[in-house]
Each structure stands twice: as structure tokens, then as C-alpha cells.
Amino acid sequence: MNECSAPSTIVLVVGGPLTPSSILGLRASLDLLLEGSPGDPVVCDLGTLDGWDAGTVDALARLQLTARRLGRQIRLRHASGELQELLALMGLCDVLPLCEP
């Protein structure tokens, strides 16, 4: 079993279009989720995300910074092919790694 599907995995579902206010809410949710769960893997589920652009990547990078400040790392699950291409184009594949299939 990989860390993205372990029973203790924390999953943050990111859906809809990402706006500046939704990013703040996601970061606050992530802080709360990570507070009481030291060391558990963290997955950002993007299966219901509407649209992908540089702002989306910026939001995901900010979530990753929040997680790293707390000693964790986020992995992305259900990232579309287009988002994966955008991450590669921006040189962020190592910063925002994908879950193993």
C-alpha cells in the first residue's frame, strides 16, 4: 500500500474554482487537519477541481508551503493531464508531487 492510500492518510478535497478567498479557507482547513495528526501522509484530492491555470498552481504551492511549515508534504491525487503538464512546464513537479497510481 502506498502512502496516498494508507488508512491514516489525511485527505483535503479541493473542488470548484479556486479564488483568493477559497485559498485562505483551504489553508485554514489544512492547518486544522494537520494540528492533531502528526506524521500522517497528506493528499490533496483534485478530482472535483474546475479548471487549471497558473493561479491554481499558485494555490497548490501555497498549500504545500503550509504543510511544509508543519513538517509535512502534500501529494496530489486525481490531477488532470493538463494540470500535470502545467506543473511540468512551471518546473514544479518535485514541489507538488503526484500520488503513485
C-alpha positions in Angstrom: 0.0 0.0 0.0 1.4 3.4 -0.9 1.3 6.4 1.4 -1.5 8.0 -0.6 -3.9 5.2 0.2 -2.8 4.4 3.8 -5.6 4.3 6.3 -4.1 7.2 8.2 -3.8 9.4 5.2 -5.3 12.9 5.6 -7.3 14.0 2.5 -8.0 17.6 1.7 -10.6 17.8 -1.2 -10.0 20.8 -3.4 -13.0 21.5 -5.6 -14.7 24.2 -7.6 -12.8 27.1 -9.0 -10.0 28.4 -6.7 -10.4 32.1 -5.7 -8.3 34.1 -3.3 -10.9 33.7 -0.5 -11.2 29.9 -1.1 -7.4 29.6 -0.9 -7.4 31.2 2.6 -10.2 28.8 3.6 -8.2 25.8 2.3 -5.1 26.9 4.1 -7.0 27.2 7.4 -8.6 23.8 6.8 -5.2 22.3 6.2 -3.8 23.9 9.4 -6.7 22.3 11.4 -6.3 18.9 9.8 -2.6 18.8 10.4 -2.7 20.0 14.0 -3.9 16.8 15.5 -2.3 14.3 13.3 1.5 14.3 13.5 3.2 12.4 10.7 0.2 11.2 8.7 0.5 11.5 4.9 -1.4 14.3 3.3 -3.2 14.1 0.0 -4.8 16.9 -1.9 -7.7 15.4 -4.0 -8.2 17.4 -7.1 -10.9 15.3 -8.6 -13.6 18.0 -8.5 -11.4 21.0 -9.3 -12.9 23.2 -12.1 -10.2 24.5 -14.4 -6.5 24.7 -14.1 -4.2 27.8 -14.6 -1.3 29.5 -13.0 -3.5 30.6 -10.2 -4.4 27.0 -9.4 -0.7 26.1 -9.3 0.0 29.1 -7.0 -2.8 28.0 -4.7 -1.4 24.4 -4.5 2.1 25.7 -3.9 0.8 27.8 -1.0 -0.9 24.7 0.5 2.4 22.9 0.1 4.2 25.7 2.0 1.6 25.5 4.8 2.2 21.7 5.0 6.0 22.0 5.0 5.9 24.7 7.7 4.3 22.0 9.8 6.9 19.3 8.8 4.7 17.6 6.2 4.4 17.2 2.4 1.3 17.2 0.2 0.9 14.8 -2.7 -1.7 15.4 -5.4 -4.3 12.9 -6.3 -6.6 13.0 -9.4 -4.6 15.8 -11.1 -5.7 16.1 -14.7 -3.2 15.6 -17.6 -3.5 19.3 -18.3 -2.5 20.2 -14.7 0.3 17.7 -14.8 1.6 19.4 -18.0 1.3 22.8 -16.4 3.3 21.7 -13.3 6.0 20.3 -15.6 6.1 23.5 -17.7 6.5 25.5 -14.5 9.2 23.2 -13.1 7.1 22.3 -10.1 6.7 18.5 -10.4 9.1 18.0 -7.5 7.5 20.7 -5.4 4.0 19.3 -6.0 4.4 15.5 -6.4 1.7 13.2 -7.6 0.4 10.2 -5.8 1.6 6.9 -7.3 -1.1 5.2 -9.3 
